[in-house]
């Protein structure tokens, strides 16, 4: 669907294309729009936003946008007619291969774009990642000298996952308070694939899926691609609100509930044990399948205790699928996740997994199996570092940006910050021109209820955090001083 007429959407698509380039801002803007023209993002005939509205979304002057549109008209890429606005010209599509079908931007685009383009001069706070744990190197060397010959003798296809890994994942669940057998485990290529497989199994076009509001941006794209209707339910300090959850179930009769009980993304909240029990009971009463994503599970021993997974509180008749992963806690490059489900559901999921890729990489699975018995030990050390960085980020923000508002998260890797009387998408454009990339709340909640929020990760070394906050503060002071649009001089 063409969403280019929405100035905020086009501003997000333009994104970092305005930074790190030579020439005047109007020419960089023209080049950025020209790069999108002719694709699924700006197809022939697509209407561009009015100059003033795009200027407000990008926090630049209207005269800059006017000059950029003039430049595009001179190149023959757009045309303007009185009463019809500015549209992509037919001539703009000539010479582009019909095979060029770019992936349309989704709600997670602002996070995934930086992963795709790689690092640069911009400090990207679009995602929070740590380098791989040092223990990985030692375990990989031991695996190569000890386990690899036997692995190479094997056929290498394990849709359910390596037996030894499933055993250790089951032990990990049992130790957390959820008794589990290896037959209830299906290994996946990260938590992302786990959610995708569950989505394929449960969602049909037009079916509703209830989620927490706000939520992880990728789920909107995954559920939307399956034709699902997303219904958001707000949170309180203990997790998703049971009164509003009951109302949503009664009204929408959803196929699935998707929640993140342990260190919810983006708020960092920890769903209480009592709330987990309430959610499971409500789901059982309404016959709704629950999918819980506990990928953010690294625990600081000095912090609050983590209750058992929500599945441990499920009454008879309640279907709960529990997703986990080592990618967040150990290393993003170790793409191993899993789903815990009843045996019949695990068998169905294994068939979906076989159709997807015949099984996750065997060496990655074997490496994960070596780490799992010590997972709590090795990740708790990282969690303590994360707690220190969270404290530092809070201190820096209080000093440099005292107007910003947030509640200290119980875990996770980011602050969920409210910007007073400010559209966070507009601020994000100003911040980008100051060399720091942030994700506005609209990506986590398309309803507009959190348009004044930012997700700001703190999982970076101290010098990067200090530099990032300095840039954020400079962008904030510019926006408050000049405001978006006409108050910003043309460059």
SULDAVEN-V402550 format. One record per residue. N is the residue number from 0. OMEGA is omega in whole degrees, 0 to 359 (none if undefined). Layout:
BEGIN
n=N omega=OMEGA
n=N omega=OMEGA
END
This chain:
BEGIN
n=0 omega=180
n=1 omega=178
n=2 omega=187
n=3 omega=179
n=4 omega=175
n=5 omega=184
n=6 omega=180
n=7 omega=179
n=8 omega=179
n=9 omega=177
n=10 omega=177
n=11 omega=180
n=12 omega=179
n=13 omega=172
n=14 omega=186
n=15 omega=177
n=16 omega=178
n=17 omega=185
n=18 omega=171
n=19 omega=179
n=20 omega=178
n=21 omega=176
n=22 omega=180
n=23 omega=183
n=24 omega=181
n=25 omega=180
n=26 omega=177
n=27 omega=178
n=28 omega=178
n=29 omega=179
n=30 omega=181
n=31 omega=178
n=32 omega=179
n=33 omega=180
n=34 omega=180
n=35 omega=187
n=36 omega=177
n=37 omega=179
n=38 omega=176
n=39 omega=181
n=40 omega=175
n=41 omega=183
n=42 omega=176
n=43 omega=180
n=44 omega=180
n=45 omega=179
n=46 omega=175
n=47 omega=179
n=48 omega=173
n=49 omega=185
n=50 omega=184
n=51 omega=182
n=52 omega=178
n=53 omega=177
n=54 omega=179
n=55 omega=181
n=56 omega=180
n=57 omega=182
n=58 omega=175
n=59 omega=181
n=60 omega=177
n=61 omega=181
n=62 omega=176
n=63 omega=179
n=64 omega=178
n=65 omega=180
n=66 omega=179
n=67 omega=178
n=68 omega=177
n=69 omega=179
n=70 omega=179
n=71 omega=176
n=72 omega=180
n=73 omega=178
n=74 omega=181
n=75 omega=183
n=76 omega=178
n=77 omega=176
n=78 omega=183
n=79 omega=176
n=80 omega=180
n=81 omega=180
n=82 omega=181
n=83 omega=180
n=84 omega=182
n=85 omega=181
n=86 omega=177
n=87 omega=184
n=88 omega=178
n=89 omega=181
n=90 omega=182
n=91 omega=182
n=92 omega=182
n=93 omega=177
n=94 omega=177
n=95 omega=181
n=96 omega=176
n=97 omega=180
n=98 omega=182
n=99 omega=178
n=100 omega=183
n=101 omega=177
n=102 omega=178
n=103 omega=180
n=104 omega=176
n=105 omega=182
n=106 omega=178
n=107 omega=186
n=108 omega=183
n=109 omega=176
n=110 omega=188
n=111 omega=182
n=112 omega=183
n=113 omega=176
n=114 omega=183
n=115 omega=186
n=116 omega=178
n=117 omega=183
n=118 omega=178
n=119 omega=180
n=120 omega=179
n=121 omega=171
n=122 omega=183
n=123 omega=174
n=124 omega=181
n=125 omega=177
n=126 omega=183
n=127 omega=180
n=128 omega=173
n=129 omega=172
n=130 omega=180
n=131 omega=178
n=132 omega=180
n=133 omega=181
n=134 omega=181
n=135 omega=184
n=136 omega=180
n=137 omega=181
n=138 omega=180
n=139 omega=177
n=140 omega=179
n=141 omega=180
n=142 omega=182
n=143 omega=182
n=144 omega=185
n=145 omega=189
n=146 omega=190
n=147 omega=180
n=148 omega=180
n=149 omega=178
n=150 omega=181
n=151 omega=177
n=152 omega=183
n=153 omega=181
n=154 omega=175
n=155 omega=180
n=156 omega=181
n=157 omega=182
n=158 omega=177
n=159 omega=185
n=160 omega=176
n=161 omega=182
n=162 omega=182
n=163 omega=179
n=164 omega=179
n=165 omega=177
n=166 omega=183
n=167 omega=173
n=168 omega=178
n=169 omega=177
n=170 omega=180
n=171 omega=177
n=172 omega=181
n=173 omega=178
n=174 omega=180
n=175 omega=178
n=176 omega=179
n=177 omega=181
n=178 omega=188
n=179 omega=174
n=180 omega=179
n=181 omega=180
n=182 omega=180
n=183 omega=184
n=184 omega=169
n=185 omega=181
n=186 omega=181
n=187 omega=177
n=188 omega=182
n=189 omega=178
n=190 omega=180
n=191 omega=178
n=192 omega=179
n=193 omega=179
n=194 omega=180
n=195 omega=180
n=196 omega=178
n=197 omega=178
n=198 omega=178
n=199 omega=186
n=200 omega=189
n=201 omega=187
n=202 omega=171
n=203 omega=183
n=204 omega=179
n=205 omega=180
n=206 omega=180
n=207 omega=171
n=208 omega=181
n=209 omega=179
n=210 omega=172
n=211 omega=180
n=212 omega=7
n=213 omega=182
n=214 omega=180
n=215 omega=185
n=216 omega=183
n=217 omega=183
n=218 omega=178
n=219 omega=181
n=220 omega=179
n=221 omega=182
n=222 omega=179
n=223 omega=179
n=224 omega=178
n=225 omega=180
n=226 omega=182
n=227 omega=174
n=228 omega=182
n=229 omega=178
n=230 omega=182
n=231 omega=175
n=232 omega=184
n=233 omega=180
n=234 omega=162
n=235 omega=185
n=236 omega=182
n=237 omega=180
n=238 omega=181
n=239 omega=187
n=240 omega=184
n=241 omega=180
n=242 omega=180
n=243 omega=176
n=244 omega=178
n=245 omega=180
n=246 omega=180
n=247 omega=178
n=248 omega=183
n=249 omega=184
n=250 omega=190
n=251 omega=181
n=252 omega=188
n=253 omega=175
n=254 omega=189
n=255 omega=169
n=256 omega=178
n=257 omega=182
n=258 omega=176
n=259 omega=187
n=260 omega=186
n=261 omega=180
n=262 omega=182
n=263 omega=177
n=264 omega=22
n=265 omega=190
n=266 omega=182
n=267 omega=182
n=268 omega=179
n=269 omega=180
n=270 omega=182
n=271 omega=179
n=272 omega=180
n=273 omega=180
n=274 omega=177
n=275 omega=179
n=276 omega=180
n=277 omega=181
n=278 omega=180
n=279 omega=181
n=280 omega=178
n=281 omega=179
n=282 omega=179
n=283 omega=181
n=284 omega=183
n=285 omega=178
n=286 omega=182
n=287 omega=176
n=288 omega=179
n=289 omega=173
n=290 omega=179
n=291 omega=180
n=292 omega=180
n=293 omega=182
n=294 omega=179
n=295 omega=189
n=296 omega=179
n=297 omega=190
n=298 omega=174
n=299 omega=182
n=300 omega=179
n=301 omega=182
n=302 omega=181
n=303 omega=178
n=304 omega=179
n=305 omega=177
n=306 omega=174
n=307 omega=177
n=308 omega=182
n=309 omega=180
n=310 omega=180
n=311 omega=182
n=312 omega=186
n=313 omega=175
n=314 omega=178
n=315 omega=178
n=316 omega=180
n=317 omega=179
n=318 omega=178
n=319 omega=174
n=320 omega=184
n=321 omega=183
n=322 omega=176
n=323 omega=183
n=324 omega=171
n=325 omega=186
n=326 omega=180
n=327 omega=188
n=328 omega=188
n=329 omega=180
n=330 omega=180
n=331 omega=180
n=332 omega=177
n=333 omega=189
n=334 omega=178
n=335 omega=174
n=336 omega=180
n=337 omega=174
n=338 omega=172
n=339 omega=180
n=340 omega=175
n=341 omega=184
n=342 omega=179
n=343 omega=179
n=344 omega=179
n=345 omega=178
n=346 omega=178
n=347 omega=179
n=348 omega=179
n=349 omega=177
n=350 omega=176
n=351 omega=179
n=352 omega=179
n=353 omega=178
n=354 omega=183
n=355 omega=185
n=356 omega=178
n=357 omega=180
n=358 omega=180
n=359 omega=183
n=360 omega=187
n=361 omega=182
n=362 omega=176
n=363 omega=179
n=364 omega=180
n=365 omega=178
n=366 omega=178
n=367 omega=179
n=368 omega=178
n=369 omega=185
n=370 omega=189
n=371 omega=180
n=372 omega=180
n=373 omega=188
n=374 omega=180
n=375 omega=180
n=376 omega=185
n=377 omega=181
n=378 omega=179
n=379 omega=177
n=380 omega=177
n=381 omega=180
n=382 omega=178
n=383 omega=176
n=384 omega=179
n=385 omega=178
n=386 omega=178
n=387 omega=179
n=388 omega=177
n=389 omega=178
n=390 omega=179
n=391 omega=179
n=392 omega=178
n=393 omega=179
n=394 omega=180
n=395 omega=181
n=396 omega=178
n=397 omega=181
n=398 omega=189
n=399 omega=184
n=400 omega=186
n=401 omega=180
n=402 omega=183
n=403 omega=185
n=404 omega=176
n=405 omega=173
n=406 omega=181
n=407 omega=180
n=408 omega=179
n=409 omega=180
n=410 omega=182
n=411 omega=187
n=412 omega=183
n=413 omega=171
n=414 omega=178
n=415 omega=196
n=416 omega=176
n=417 omega=177
n=418 omega=184
n=419 omega=173
n=420 omega=184
n=421 omega=171
n=422 omega=186
n=423 omega=179
n=424 omega=177
n=425 omega=178
n=426 omega=181
n=427 omega=178
n=428 omega=177
n=429 omega=180
n=430 omega=181
n=431 omega=179
n=432 omega=172
n=433 omega=173
n=434 omega=176
n=435 omega=185
n=436 omega=181
n=437 omega=180
n=438 omega=179
n=439 omega=184
n=440 omega=180
n=441 omega=179
n=442 omega=181
n=443 omega=182
n=444 omega=183
n=445 omega=179
n=446 omega=182
n=447 omega=182
n=448 omega=182
n=449 omega=180
n=450 omega=180
n=451 omega=181
n=452 omega=172
n=453 omega=169
n=454 omega=184
n=455 omega=179
n=456 omega=178
n=457 omega=183
n=458 omega=180
n=459 omega=178
n=460 omega=185
n=461 omega=180
n=462 omega=179
n=463 omega=178
n=464 omega=181
n=465 omega=179
n=466 omega=181
n=467 omega=181
n=468 omega=176
n=469 omega=179
n=470 omega=177
n=471 omega=180
n=472 omega=179
n=473 omega=179
n=474 omega=180
n=475 omega=181
n=476 omega=177
n=477 omega=181
n=478 omega=181
n=479 omega=182
n=480 omega=185
n=481 omega=187
n=482 omega=179
n=483 omega=170
n=484 omega=192
n=485 omega=181
n=486 omega=182
n=487 omega=184
n=488 omega=177
n=489 omega=178
n=490 omega=none
END
